[in-house]
Amino acid sequence: MKAELKKVRPESSTGLNMLLNNEVVYMKERYYSAEIAAQLLGISKQTLIRYENKRLFPAARRNALNGWREYTEDDIKKLRALMGRTR
């Protein structure tokens, strides 16, 4: 199952963070939740976290407010490369 990616426009005047469909936008950089990142990688969220705990994957960035894992598009590309998946 592929995740639906929607374009999100951040509020430029206030610089506020927005949470829409598990996608957080900071200053035009997108951060995906662990669930969405796992879907994009074709693995379960539990597997993604297990790989991180076993240090097969590098530690994810954590949200300063709630401590949730956040992944950028570059992070997802790097994780795909580690998995041997180019697509």
C-alpha atoms as an extended CHARMM CRD file, in Angstrom:
* protein
*
        87  EXT
         1         1  MET       CA              0.0000000000        0.0000000000        0.0000000000  PROA      1               0.0000000000
         2         2  LYS       CA              1.4790000000        3.3160000000       -1.0420000000  PROA      2               0.0000000000
         3         3  ALA       CA              1.0510000000        6.4510000000        1.0020000000  PROA      3               0.0000000000
         4         4  GLU       CA             -0.8060000000        9.3320000000       -0.5370000000  PROA      4               0.0000000000
         5         5  LEU       CA              1.3890000000       12.3940000000       -0.5950000000  PROA      5               0.0000000000
         6         6  LYS       CA             -0.3730000000       15.7370000000       -0.6080000000  PROA      6               0.0000000000
         7         7  LYS       CA              1.2340000000       19.0810000000       -1.2610000000  PROA      7               0.0000000000
         8         8  VAL       CA              1.1340000000       21.2800000000        1.8010000000  PROA      8               0.0000000000
         9         9  ARG       CA              1.6920000000       25.0310000000        1.8620000000  PROA      9               0.0000000000
        10        10  PRO       CA              3.2600000000       26.2870000000        5.1150000000  PROA      10              0.0000000000
        11        11  GLU       CA              2.0420000000       29.5050000000        6.6570000000  PROA      11              0.0000000000
        12        12  SER       CA              4.8270000000       31.8350000000        5.6020000000  PROA      12              0.0000000000
        13        13  SER       CA              3.9170000000       34.8770000000        7.7040000000  PROA      13              0.0000000000
        14        14  THR       CA              3.7010000000       33.1300000000       11.0680000000  PROA      14              0.0000000000
        15        15  GLY       CA              6.1750000000       30.2860000000       10.5740000000  PROA      15              0.0000000000
        16        16  LEU       CA              3.8080000000       27.9390000000       12.4260000000  PROA      16              0.0000000000
        17        17  ASN       CA              4.1380000000       24.1900000000       12.0960000000  PROA      17              0.0000000000
        18        18  MET       CA              1.2080000000       22.3510000000       10.5810000000  PROA      18              0.0000000000
        19        19  LEU       CA              0.1640000000       18.7220000000       11.0210000000  PROA      19              0.0000000000
        20        20  LEU       CA             -1.8050000000       17.3420000000        8.0870000000  PROA      20              0.0000000000
        21        21  ASN       CA             -2.2020000000       13.6230000000        7.4070000000  PROA      21              0.0000000000
        22        22  ASN       CA              0.8280000000       12.6950000000        9.5660000000  PROA      22              0.0000000000
        23        23  GLU       CA              2.9820000000       15.1650000000        7.6580000000  PROA      23              0.0000000000
        24        24  VAL       CA              4.7020000000       18.0210000000        9.4700000000  PROA      24              0.0000000000
        25        25  VAL       CA              5.9810000000       21.0390000000        7.5670000000  PROA      25              0.0000000000
        26        26  TYR       CA              8.7590000000       23.2600000000        8.9230000000  PROA      26              0.0000000000
        27        27  MET       CA              9.9740000000       26.1490000000        6.8090000000  PROA      27              0.0000000000
        28        28  LYS       CA              9.2610000000       24.3210000000        3.5140000000  PROA      28              0.0000000000
        29        29  GLU       CA             10.9710000000       21.0890000000        4.6210000000  PROA      29              0.0000000000
        30        30  ARG       CA              8.7030000000       18.0750000000        4.9720000000  PROA      30              0.0000000000
        31        31  TYR       CA              8.9450000000       15.6260000000        7.8050000000  PROA      31              0.0000000000
        32        32  TYR       CA              7.0680000000       12.3280000000        7.6480000000  PROA      32              0.0000000000
        33        33  SER       CA              5.9030000000       10.3290000000       10.6500000000  PROA      33              0.0000000000
        34        34  ALA       CA              7.3200000000        6.8590000000       11.2600000000  PROA      34              0.0000000000
        35        35  GLU       CA              4.1000000000        5.3300000000        9.9550000000  PROA      35              0.0000000000
        36        36  ILE       CA              4.2160000000        7.2020000000        6.6370000000  PROA      36              0.0000000000
        37        37  ALA       CA              7.9750000000        6.6660000000        6.2610000000  PROA      37              0.0000000000
        38        38  ALA       CA              7.4900000000        2.9280000000        6.7970000000  PROA      38              0.0000000000
        39        39  GLN       CA              4.7490000000        2.8510000000        4.1550000000  PROA      39              0.0000000000
        40        40  LEU       CA              7.0150000000        4.6630000000        1.7010000000  PROA      40              0.0000000000
        41        41  LEU       CA              9.7460000000        2.0940000000        2.4280000000  PROA      41              0.0000000000
        42        42  GLY       CA              7.3710000000       -0.8590000000        2.0730000000  PROA      42              0.0000000000
        43        43  ILE       CA              7.8790000000       -2.0980000000        5.6400000000  PROA      43              0.0000000000
        44        44  SER       CA              5.8340000000       -1.9130000000        8.8210000000  PROA      44              0.0000000000
        45        45  LYS       CA              6.2830000000        0.8460000000       11.3810000000  PROA      45              0.0000000000
        46        46  GLN       CA              7.3750000000       -1.7830000000       13.9040000000  PROA      46              0.0000000000
        47        47  THR       CA             10.0780000000       -3.0330000000       11.5300000000  PROA      47              0.0000000000
        48        48  LEU       CA             11.3240000000        0.5160000000       10.9300000000  PROA      48              0.0000000000
        49        49  ILE       CA             11.6520000000        1.1270000000       14.6680000000  PROA      49              0.0000000000
        50        50  ARG       CA             13.2390000000       -2.3280000000       15.2170000000  PROA      50              0.0000000000
        51        51  TYR       CA             15.8890000000       -1.5980000000       12.5590000000  PROA      51              0.0000000000
        52        52  GLU       CA             16.6200000000        1.7140000000       14.2610000000  PROA      52              0.0000000000
        53        53  ASN       CA             16.9060000000        0.0590000000       17.6880000000  PROA      53              0.0000000000
        54        54  LYS       CA             19.2690000000       -2.5960000000       16.2880000000  PROA      54              0.0000000000
        55        55  ARG       CA             21.2630000000        0.2210000000       14.6470000000  PROA      55              0.0000000000
        56        56  LEU       CA             20.7160000000       -1.1220000000       11.1520000000  PROA      56              0.0000000000
        57        57  PHE       CA             19.2410000000        2.3140000000       10.3770000000  PROA      57              0.0000000000
        58        58  PRO       CA             20.5510000000        5.6130000000       11.7420000000  PROA      58              0.0000000000
        59        59  ALA       CA             18.5400000000        7.2320000000       14.5260000000  PROA      59              0.0000000000
        60        60  ALA       CA             15.7120000000        9.4120000000       13.2730000000  PROA      60              0.0000000000
        61        61  ARG       CA             15.3000000000       13.0730000000       14.0800000000  PROA      61              0.0000000000
        62        62  ARG       CA             12.9480000000       13.6050000000       17.0290000000  PROA      62              0.0000000000
        63        63  ASN       CA             10.2690000000       16.2660000000       17.3090000000  PROA      63              0.0000000000
        64        64  ALA       CA             11.1670000000       18.6950000000       20.1030000000  PROA      64              0.0000000000
        65        65  LEU       CA              7.5690000000       18.9450000000       21.3280000000  PROA      65              0.0000000000
        66        66  ASN       CA              6.3840000000       15.3530000000       21.4360000000  PROA      66              0.0000000000
        67        67  GLY       CA              9.5020000000       13.2120000000       20.8400000000  PROA      67              0.0000000000
        68        68  TRP       CA              8.0530000000       11.4670000000       17.7700000000  PROA      68              0.0000000000
        69        69  ARG       CA             10.3800000000       10.2670000000       15.0270000000  PROA      69              0.0000000000
        70        70  GLU       CA             10.4600000000       12.4440000000       11.9080000000  PROA      70              0.0000000000
        71        71  TYR       CA             11.9200000000       11.5800000000        8.5180000000  PROA      71              0.0000000000
        72        72  THR       CA             12.7690000000       13.8590000000        5.5980000000  PROA      72              0.0000000000
        73        73  GLU       CA             12.5960000000       12.8150000000        1.9650000000  PROA      73              0.0000000000
        74        74  ASP       CA             16.4110000000       12.5740000000        2.0070000000  PROA      74              0.0000000000
        75        75  ASP       CA             16.2340000000       10.2640000000        5.0420000000  PROA      75              0.0000000000
        76        76  ILE       CA             13.8000000000        8.0030000000        3.2020000000  PROA      76              0.0000000000
        77        77  LYS       CA             16.0940000000        7.8910000000        0.1550000000  PROA      77              0.0000000000
        78        78  LYS       CA             19.0460000000        6.9300000000        2.3780000000  PROA      78              0.0000000000
        79        79  LEU       CA             17.0130000000        4.2280000000        4.1370000000  PROA      79              0.0000000000
        80        80  ARG       CA             15.9230000000        2.8310000000        0.7570000000  PROA      80              0.0000000000
        81        81  ALA       CA             19.5730000000        2.6580000000       -0.2930000000  PROA      81              0.0000000000
        82        82  LEU       CA             20.4510000000        0.8140000000        2.9310000000  PROA      82              0.0000000000
        83        83  MET       CA             17.6760000000       -1.6590000000        2.1840000000  PROA      83              0.0000000000
        84        84  GLY       CA             18.9760000000       -2.1420000000       -1.3650000000  PROA      84              0.0000000000
        85        85  ARG       CA             15.8580000000       -0.6290000000       -2.8980000000  PROA      85              0.0000000000
        86        86  THR       CA             16.3390000000        2.0550000000       -5.4820000000  PROA      86              0.0000000000
        87        87  ARG       CA             12.6800000000        2.7750000000       -6.0780000000  PROA      87              0.0000000000
